[in-house]
């Protein structure tokens, strides 16, 4: 099958490469969503011992990230309309870093719950904005395939 992308105006190899790299980096938000949601199950072996947790507290630690994700997804649209999707995605990258470092260094349960909530803000915002950012940035002939990277 012939390459039909080369006859499109303004579609140089450098532009195509940039779009694929940008979409791949933006799609890391999907990887972070799954990783941050699932990583707690393996960590509970150690957290349970360090913090002497009961079943309610364990559930609250897990659900705190999901609560943050709901809030993040809920406010992401208004924020991105005001400041732009790219800006908010860059801010969310910082939120992910702060949340991950804070959760890793948490000295007590309350701090861990707070930073899991912060991670959830990043997860929810990324899950709402990254697919639309990729689809808005990608050329129409590859928009669907690049959006599915998330």
Buried (B, 14 or more C-beta within 10 A) or exposed (E): EEEEEEEEEEBEEEEBEEBBEBBEBBBBBBEBBEEBBEBBEEEBEEBBEEBEBEEEBBEBBBBBBBBBBEBBBEBBBEBBEEEEBBEBBEBBBEBBEBBBEBBEEBEEBEEBBBBBBBBBBBBBBBBBBBBBBBBEBBBEEBBEEBBEBB
